[in-house]
Amino acid sequence: MITFYKNRDFGNFITDSFSFFKHHGRNYFKNFILINGLVLILLILVVYFGFSEFFGQFFSGNLGGESYLFEQYFEDNLGLTIMTGVLVFIIYSFVMMFNLLYPVFYIKHVAQGKQQLKADEIIAEFRSHSGKILKLYLGLILLVIPVAMVLFAISYLLIFVLIGIPLLLFVVPTLFNVITFLVYDYMYTSHGFFESLSYAMRSQFSYANGREKSPYWKYWGSTTILFVLYYVISTVLTAIPMVIFMVRMTTFSSDSNFENNPLDGGMGVVILIIYLFSIVFSSLLMNILYVNVGLLYFDSRRDLHQKLEMEEIDTIGLNA
């Protein structure tokens, strides 16, 4: 059984993250897929059927040297393209919020001593916190994510003057930790959005008691290692359907008939299935990062450590 409210060093964060899934992985992912699986499939289907014709026209028009055909198609189907884009954004937003909040609610129950959870218990958490979730969503979409994207863009542009690469290595994991800390703190406490955001930023660099050295490096290090692991695996999985797609486009370009959509037929279905698998697997893999940051958050809450220690002392006194 994992103790959540305790001090951890750099290595413990990674080993305990995998230990969590060793003990709870089967139940964790069963409920995750049960609740979120259909939404993920819906997202993939909307993207595929909504934009396959769009990309098919783009490639077929350009491969045939007749780019005006794509422009005409885009103008004729502008309304449908916009509606599909809006639908994708709505579904993706739901997936994003669920992926952020699912480990938060699951760990909440496990930290309280529960070993096996039912999907209904997680859904009940979403319902009971619906108001806070809406405020969190608006805060993330309107404030936090735009600022994070600007910082990421600046760091990315600085790659051309070399300092951008090491800067990205610090900016991306730190931003991820701040955003995830914000979610944990906002849902676990009575803090307002900006109060939780303030705590999420401050706790990356110092403990609230001010007596211990900065936890930044161990927080950054554990997240960075798991990010690299996630990036390598997800890149390989995403590359598979992309390679198949490019081979398909190369074969299609050698055909003199450009009237058909290159994504039609059996190959399109194969690409859809592989792409669906890669997205679902990447989504599952991302949970390791979310759980790891949960352990970072519990490490930062020294007040909870002290409370737990006092409760254990009281229990020993009663038993004596």
C-alpha positions as a printed Julia matrix, in Angstrom:
320×3 Matrix{Float64}:
   0.0    0.0     0.0
   1.36   3.42   -0.99
   1.65   6.19    1.59
   0.78   9.43   -0.16
   1.42  11.99    2.57
   5.16  11.66    3.01
   8.45  13.26    1.98
   9.9   11.8    -1.2
  13.17  12.21   -3.01
  13.75  12.22   -6.75
  13.9    8.45   -7.19
  10.87   7.75   -5.01
   8.58   9.79   -7.22
   9.3    7.61  -10.25
   9.32   4.26   -8.46
   6.16   5.08   -6.48
   4.39   6.19   -9.67
   4.92   2.77  -11.21
   4.19   1.1    -7.87
   0.82   2.86   -7.84
  -0.13   1.24  -11.14
   1.25  -2.09   -9.99
  -1.28  -2.07   -7.13
  -4.18  -0.16   -8.71
  -3.54  -0.24  -12.47
  -6.14  -2.84  -13.4
  -8.97  -1.09  -11.56
  -7.69   2.36  -12.55
  -7.58   1.74  -16.29
 -10.77  -0.33  -16.32
 -12.74   2.62  -14.99
 -10.8    5.06  -17.18
 -11.68   3.19  -20.37
 -15.22   2.52  -19.22
 -15.92   6.23  -18.67
 -13.68   7.86  -21.26
 -13.26   5.2   -23.94
 -16.4    6.03  -25.91
 -15.56   9.74  -25.92
 -12.06   9.03  -27.24
 -13.49   6.86  -30.0
 -16.03   9.57  -30.83
 -13.22  12.13  -31.08
 -11.22   9.95  -33.48
 -14.28   9.23  -35.62
 -15.21  12.92  -35.85
 -11.66  13.86  -36.83
 -11.39  11.07  -39.36
 -14.75  11.41  -41.07
 -14.85  15.18  -40.64
 -11.43  15.9   -42.09
 -10.55  12.86  -44.22
 -12.34  14.38  -47.21
 -10.71  17.73  -46.45
  -7.17  16.28  -46.43
  -7.98  14.02  -49.35
  -8.93  17.03  -51.46
  -5.84  18.9   -50.27
  -3.43  16.16  -51.29
  -5.19  15.1   -54.47
  -5.48  18.7   -55.67
  -1.84  19.51  -54.99
  -0.54  16.2   -56.34
  -2.4   16.85  -59.56
  -1.0   20.36  -59.86
  -4.51  21.81  -59.51
  -4.46  23.57  -56.14
  -7.46  25.69  -57.14
  -9.61  22.55  -56.79
  -8.76  22.42  -53.1
  -9.5   26.13  -52.69
 -12.86  25.65  -54.39
 -13.66  22.66  -52.2
 -12.74  24.63  -49.09
 -14.99  27.54  -50.1
 -17.89  25.22  -50.95
 -17.63  23.37  -47.62
 -16.55  26.19  -45.29
 -19.59  25.81  -43.01
 -19.11  22.06  -42.62
 -15.39  22.49  -41.91
 -16.08  25.1   -39.22
 -18.79  22.94  -37.6
 -16.46  19.95  -37.57
 -13.69  22.07  -36.04
 -16.03  23.35  -33.3
 -17.26  19.81  -32.57
 -13.68  18.54  -32.35
 -12.8   21.39  -29.96
 -15.76  20.62  -27.69
 -15.05  16.89  -27.56
 -11.32  17.44  -27.13
 -11.99  19.89  -24.28
 -14.09  17.25  -22.54
 -11.34  14.66  -23.02
  -8.72  17.11  -21.72
 -10.69  17.9   -18.56
 -11.49  14.26  -17.91
  -7.86  13.22  -18.34
  -6.79  15.95  -15.91
  -9.44  15.25  -13.28
  -9.76  11.46  -13.38
  -6.44  10.76  -11.58
  -7.18  13.59   -9.14
 -10.47  12.04   -8.03
  -9.15   8.47   -8.14
  -6.11   9.24   -5.98
  -8.35  11.13   -3.57
 -10.21   7.92   -2.75
  -7.09   5.75   -2.67
  -5.35   8.2    -0.32
  -8.33   7.81    2.0
  -7.7    4.06    2.14
 -10.0    2.7    -0.57
  -8.43   0.02   -2.76
 -11.08  -0.71   -5.41
 -13.25   1.98   -6.97
 -16.33   1.74   -9.14
 -16.97   3.95  -12.16
 -20.06   5.36  -10.41
 -17.88   6.77   -7.62
 -15.69   8.66  -10.09
 -18.73   9.93  -12.0
 -20.23  11.1    -8.69
 -17.08  13.16   -8.06
 -17.49  14.86  -11.42
 -21.13  15.63  -10.68
 -20.54  16.96   -7.17
 -17.74  19.23   -8.37
 -19.41  20.34  -11.6
 -19.38  24.02  -10.59
 -15.68  24.03   -9.74
 -14.9   22.06  -12.88
 -16.59  24.7   -15.04
 -14.62  27.48  -13.33
 -11.42  25.46  -13.69
 -12.13  24.89  -17.39
 -12.71  28.59  -18.05
  -9.59  29.53  -16.09
  -7.46  27.07  -18.02
  -8.86  27.91  -21.46
  -8.96  31.69  -21.05
  -5.86  32.31  -18.94
  -3.46  29.5   -18.09
  -3.21  27.64  -21.41
  -2.84  30.83  -23.55
  -0.03  32.07  -21.27
   1.6   28.63  -21.33
   1.4   28.55  -25.14
   3.04  31.98  -25.38
   5.89  30.87  -23.1
   6.27  27.67  -25.09
   6.27  29.57  -28.4
   8.94  32.0   -27.18
  11.1   29.11  -25.98
  10.59  27.29  -29.27
  11.56  30.34  -31.33
  14.73  30.71  -29.26
  15.85  27.33  -30.6
  17.23  29.26  -33.57
  19.68  31.01  -31.22
  20.51  27.71  -29.46
  19.33  28.66  -25.96
  15.8   27.52  -26.83
  16.58  23.79  -26.56
  17.74  23.82  -22.9
  15.07  26.41  -22.16
  12.36  24.07  -23.47
  13.71  21.3   -21.24
  12.9   23.47  -18.24
   9.8   25.31  -19.46
   7.71  22.33  -20.6
   8.02  20.14  -17.44
   7.65  23.17  -15.17
   4.51  24.38  -16.95
   3.08  20.86  -16.81
   3.77  20.65  -13.07
   2.22  24.07  -12.41
  -0.96  23.29  -14.36
  -1.39  19.87  -12.75
  -0.63  21.23   -9.26
  -3.32  23.85   -9.91
  -5.87  21.12  -10.69
  -4.98  19.04   -7.63
  -5.0   21.99   -5.24
  -8.19  23.51   -6.64
 -10.11  20.23   -6.36
  -8.67  19.14   -2.99
  -9.01  22.41   -1.1
 -11.42  25.29   -0.64
  -9.02  27.63   -2.42
 -10.23  29.83   -5.23
  -8.8   29.47   -8.73
  -6.19  32.21   -8.41
  -5.22  31.1    -4.9
  -4.57  27.57   -6.19
  -2.69  28.99   -9.18
  -0.5   31.0    -6.82
   0.19  27.92   -4.71
   0.95  25.84   -7.82
   3.64  28.31   -8.9
   5.15  28.94   -5.46
   5.32  25.28   -4.49
   7.58  24.48   -7.44
  10.36  26.48   -5.86
   9.84  26.32   -2.1
   7.93  24.53    0.64
   5.33  26.53    2.53
   7.23  26.16    5.83
  10.25  27.9     4.29
  12.69  25.73    6.26
  13.66  23.18    3.61
  15.64  23.52    0.42
  13.83  24.09   -2.86
  12.07  21.01   -4.27
  12.33  22.33   -7.84
  15.03  20.01   -9.08
  13.45  16.79   -7.86
  10.04  17.9    -9.18
  11.49  18.91  -12.53
  13.69  15.81  -12.77
  10.99  13.21  -12.15
   8.58  14.88  -14.58
  11.27  15.27  -17.24
  12.25  11.61  -17.16
   8.65  10.47  -17.45
   8.02  13.05  -20.17
  10.91  11.64  -22.21
   9.5    8.13  -21.75
   6.05   9.29  -22.8
   7.39  11.24  -25.79
   9.43   8.35  -27.17
   6.62   5.8   -26.9
   3.86   8.12  -28.17
   6.05   9.33  -31.06
   6.64   5.76  -32.21
   2.93   4.96  -32.0
   1.93   8.13  -33.84
   4.59   7.57  -36.51
   3.1    4.21  -37.53
  -0.17   5.58  -39.0
   1.75   8.58  -40.39
   4.17   6.32  -42.29
   1.28   4.26  -43.65
  -0.47   7.47  -44.67
   2.61   8.81  -46.5
   3.1    5.48  -48.29
  -0.56   5.63  -49.28
  -0.12   9.16  -50.59
   2.99   8.17  -52.56
   1.13   5.28  -54.16
  -1.81   7.54  -54.84
   0.39  10.18  -56.49
   1.62   7.61  -59.02
  -1.96   7.03  -60.15
  -3.22   9.32  -62.89
  -6.73   9.33  -61.43
  -7.02  12.13  -58.84
 -10.76  12.05  -58.49
 -10.85   9.61  -55.6
 -10.04  10.35  -51.99
  -6.76   8.58  -51.05
  -8.18   7.89  -47.59
 -11.14   5.93  -48.96
 -11.29   2.16  -48.94
  -9.7   -0.5   -46.77
  -6.46   1.41  -46.25
  -8.38   4.31  -44.73
  -9.99   1.93  -42.23
  -6.58   0.46  -41.34
  -5.18   3.96  -40.74
  -8.21   4.81  -38.6
  -7.8    1.68  -36.42
  -4.05   2.2   -35.93
  -4.54   5.9   -35.22
  -7.32   5.1   -32.74
  -5.08   2.62  -30.95
  -2.17   5.07  -30.78
  -4.34   7.88  -29.39
  -5.96   5.65  -26.75
  -2.63   4.16  -25.71
  -0.98   7.59  -25.5
  -3.9    8.8   -23.39
  -3.46   5.85  -21.02
   0.28   6.44  -20.84
  -0.25  10.09  -19.92
  -1.81   8.94  -16.65
   1.63   7.98  -15.35
   2.6   11.65  -15.58
  -0.58  12.82  -13.87
  -0.13  10.34  -11.0
   3.52  11.32  -10.66
   2.57  14.99  -10.29
  -0.04  13.92   -7.73
   2.8   12.49   -5.65
   4.71  15.75   -6.12
   1.67  17.65   -4.86
   1.35  15.45   -1.78
   5.06  15.95   -1.12
   4.54  19.73   -1.2
   1.69  19.6     1.34
   3.81  19.52    4.47
   0.77  20.63    6.46
  -0.97  17.36    5.59
   2.13  15.39    6.62
   2.05  16.99   10.05
  -1.69  16.38   10.41
  -1.27  12.7     9.5
   1.62  12.3    11.93
  -0.45  13.81   14.76
  -3.35  11.46   13.97
  -0.98   8.47   14.07
   0.41   9.62   17.43
  -3.13   9.97   18.81
  -3.97   6.49   17.56
  -0.91   5.02   19.27
  -1.9    6.79   22.5
  -5.42   5.35   22.37
  -4.14   1.82   21.68
  -1.68   2.11   24.57
